[in-house]
């Protein structure tokens, strides 16, 4: 049996986080524009969380999982 590469799994997690962040931003924009009958403040929160998931979380995970020197 071949063992799974932990770097491939970590890369997949980082990409999924970026994709979820973009999905949060899109849903937040739809809620903030009134497309869905939800409070607009919820849309703004989703936008903020989505932007953090897209830009900040992948960098933090990459730094945490970096190979020690």
N, C-alpha and C positions, 0 to 999 in steps of 0.2 A: 504494500500500500504506500502510496505517495502521501507525504504530509503537505498540508496546505501552507502556503506562504503567508505569514502574518502581515507582511507589507501590502499584499493584495487586498486583504480584508480591511485594513486600515484605510487604504485608498478608496475602497468602496464606501466606507462609512463617511469619509470626507465628502465624496461626491453626492451621497444621499442627503447629507446636511445642506449642501448648497442647493440641491433641487427642492428640498422642503422649504428652504428660505424663500426661494422664488415663488413657490406656491402660496406661502403665507402672504407675501407682498401682493400677489394678484388678488387673493381673496380679500385682503384688507382694502385694496382699492375698490373692489366691487361693493364691499359693505359701506365704505365711506361715501361712495357716490349714490347710495340709496337703492342699488339694484336688489339687495336683500333687505327684508324688514327687520334689521337689527340696529342697535344704537351705533351712531357714527364713531363714537369714541372707541368702540371695539375694533373698528376698522383701522383706526390710527395705531392702536396697540399692536395689531397684527402686522402692520407695515413696519413698525419699529423692531419687533421681534424677528420678522423676516429679513430685514436688512442686517441685523446682528448675526442671524444664522447664515446668511450668505457671505458676509465679509469678515466677521470677527472669529466665529467659532472654528472654521477650518484652519485658520492660522494658529489658534490656540491648540487644537488637536495635533497639528503637524509639529509644533514646538514640543508638545508633551511626548509625542511618540518618536521624536528624533533619536537616531542612533547615537549613543554616547561616544565622545571622541577618545 
